[in-house]
Amino acid sequence: MKTISREQIQARLAQQHATVIVEALPPRYYQDGHLPGAINIPHDEVESKAATLVPNKDSFVVVYCANTPCPNSKIAAHTFTKLGYQQVYEYVEGKQDWAEAGFELEVTAMTKAE
């Protein structure tokens, strides 16, 4: 499994390289705070949602979850790879590392429709 560091993600975002950032945690954790621009595809929904939410299998995909012990990002990254995505990277340290480094997390407010 290919991995990516916080610094590499920041560099891609700063240089505006096309990057699909995927949080592999359940929606309630995503809504509490996620990496800038991240979309939410829980690890057990990648197979059913990837084609719709990430239609280009050549996309540069970064998958993360809560922290290093959290297995969700590894599971999601493996599923993306199995589905034929070519550039899948796991940000192993995840959201905890991002926040502890002092970087902002985006918060998504729940609506009544959710």
Secondary structure, 3 states (H helix, E strand, C coil): CEECCHHHHHHHHHCCCCCEEEECCCHHHHHHCECCCCEECCHHHHHHHHHHHCCCCCCEEEEECCCCCCCHHHHHHHHHHHCCCCEEEEECCHHHHHHHCCCCCECCCCCCCC
